[in-house]
Amino acid sequence: MKPGHTGWRHLVHSTRYSLKGLKAAYRNETAFRQEVALCLVLLPLAIWIGRTPLEWILLIGSCLLVLIVELLNSAIENVVDRIGTEHHELSGRAKDISSAAVMLALLFAGLTWGLLIIQRLMG
């Protein structure tokens, strides 16, 4: 933490940095933009599909989880690329592992949405 940045001041600066990160991800990461667009379509549907607050949290939370994991994946890819563009086994492994995390988050979201849609349509 920087000197003098405590309490509310720290919160304001942290919020500013977070918003800057969201803007950078949206501007520079195609996958993030696609996932944001998908979430914007799905979030209103969550209100119709979900019947309880728990179901709403699962539907909305699974969308947010995909965005969170995509942000972490992008951060890892940027750090790896900053270190060097030449091929290195560990760099490739880090990128592959973070990509796998995105895939699992998408799988979780798909299963969550799929099961709750089936439940809604059958009941």
Buried (B, 14 or more C-beta within 10 A) or exposed (E): EEEEEEEEEEEEBEEEEEEEEBEBBEEEBEBBBEBBEBBEEBBEEBEEBBEEEEBBEBBBBBBBBBBEBBBBBBBBBBEBEEEEEEEEEEBEEBBEEBBEBBEEBBEBBEEBBEEBBEEBEEE
